[in-house]
């Protein structure tokens, strides 16, 4: 919806939007550049983000309306715990160091119905209890107000691993950012197409909007 509002800024300008004081987004990371553009469109509004997933019922982080950090998904909600875990399984305790985001709390689901394989891949018992492995790569920083806020930086489960030397990985959303900058319109989706093992061929679909 935010992207559509920005794409149709001239239409939005016909309406009095001064009554909007707060816009909160979720489902996908909102870049700081987009937040800046949105505030220009609706100057009275604060723009903040939250993070969650179906398995956390659904909110896990939320932004303090009076301590918003562009690009971040806010702080962990009361009753929840979060930690970042390195690929070797060790807990990351330093700021600005990315790792997989794990969440613990009473709102985390008990498991997947009749799917023991998914349970084993997603939920893990550690020394400090049961955690859900989100599959999202995040990092933590301190906000101006002193709160620890989290940034979602990558989607581990959506990384396309290639066998090209030197080895590198591609994120689907990186290709969507590029295609969304094209004049054909602000909406696209990307999937992996059939290709040889040493290639990562992507197929991207664009939705054309009237006037685009």
N, C-alpha and C positions, 0 to 999 in steps of 0.2 A: 504494500500500500504506500509506503514511504517513497519508493522509487517512482510509482505512478504519480504521486503528488508532485514530485520534482519534475517529472516529464511533462506534466500539465500545469506548470506554474502560472501560465497566463490565465487559465480557467480558475485556479485557486485565488488569483488576485481579484476576481470579481466578487468574492465573498469576504465578509468581515470575520476573520479568524482570531481576533484579539482575545476572545474569551478562552482560548486554549492556553493553559498555563503549564501543562506537563504532557509530554509524549513519551511513552515507554514502549520499547520494541523487544522482540524475542524471535525465536525460531532460526535466525541466522545472524551472524555478527554484523553490526552496523559500523562501518568505517568512520573514523573521525572526520574525514572530508565530507561524507554524506551528512553527518550531524551538523556541520557548519552550514551547509547549503540549506538544510531544513530550518535552522534557526533564522537564516536570512528570509526564508519564505514566511515563517511565523515568528516574528521577533520576540513576542511575549512568552514563548514556550521554552521550557527546559526539555532537553532530549536525553533520555537515559535508557539503559538496557538492563535486561535480566537474562538469566540462563536457567535452563532446566531440560528435562526430557520426560517422556511418558513414564519411564520407570522411576522417576523421583516425584511423581504425582502433583504437579510437574515442576514446581519452582525449586531451585537450589541456591541461586544468588539473586540479589535485587539491589538496585542502586539507590543510595540515599539521595533524595531529591535536592538536598542542600549541599551535597558533596559529590557532585557528578564528575566523573573523569571520562572524557571522550574516548571511545574505543574499548572501554572496559565493560564487563558484565556485572560490576558491582561486587558486594561482599556476600559471604555465606549467610543464609537466612538462619534465624534462631532455631535451635534443635538439630541442626545439621553440622557435620564436620566434613572438611575437604582437605585433601593432600595431593601433592604432585609426586609422581613416581617415575624414576629414571628407567630406561630400557633394561638395566640390570636388576631391577626390583628394589633398589634403594630409594628411600624417601628424600626428596629435594627440600632443603630447608632455607635456601638462599633466594633472594629476590631476583627477578629478571632471568630466571633459569627455567626453560620450558621442560615439561614432563607430562605424562598422561594424568588426567584429572580423575581422581577417585573420590566418591561421595559416600558418606555414611549417615543414616538418620532413620527415624521411625516412618518416614514417608516413602522410603525405598521399597519397591515391590518385593514380594517373597520369592518370585521367580517366574519363569515362563511355563505356561500350561503344557504339560506333556512334551517338554523339550529339554531333556537333560543335557544335551550337547551345548545348547545356548546358555544354560545355567552355568555350566562348567567354564565357558569362555568369558562370561560377563561378571559373575560374582566370585569373590575370593574372601577367605577367612585369613586375617592377619593377626598379629599379636594383640592388636587393639580392636578386634571385632570384625564384623562382616562389612565388606565394601562392594560397591558397584564400580566397575571399570567403565568409564564413559566412552572411551575410544576417542576422546577429544584431547588435543594437546593444548596446554594452557601455561601461563606464567603469572606470577603474582608481583604486584608493586604496591607501594604505599600511596594513598590518596593525599591531597593537600590537608585534609582533616585528620590524617593519621590512621585511617582504616586500611586494612589489607584488601585490595581489590584484585579481581582475576580478569585476565585477558585470554580469550579463546583465539589461538593463533593458527591452528591447523586441525584437520580431521584425520587422525591416524588411520582409521578404517577406510578412508577414501583416497589414501595415497596410492598412486600408481607406481609400483616398483618396476624398474627396467633393468635389463641385463647389459646395458650399454656401458662400456668402459670410457672414462671413469663413471662409476655408478652414480645415478641421481634419481630423485623421485619427483613426481609431478602431482599437484593437487588439482582436483577437478575445478574447485572454485577459482583458482588462479586463471584458468582459461575463460571462465565466465566473466570475471572482472574485465578482461581484455575485450571480449565480444560485447559486453554491455556498454562499452565506450563507443561502439560503432553507431552510425546514424540510423541503422535499421530498426532500432528500438531498444528499450531497457530491459528486455526479458529474454533469458536464454537458459539452456540446460545442456549439460555435457555428459556423455557416457563413453565407455571404452568400446571400440569396435574390434572385430576380429583382426588379428595381426600376428606376424611371426613373433616368437618368444623374445627376440632381441629388439623389438620395436614397441613403442607405445603410441598407437594411433588413436586419436580422439575424434569423436563425431559430435558436433555441436549443432543444436537446433535453435533457431532464432524465431521470435514471434514479432511480426511486423505490426506496428500500430498505425492507425490512420494519420497521414501526414508525415510518417517516418520514412 
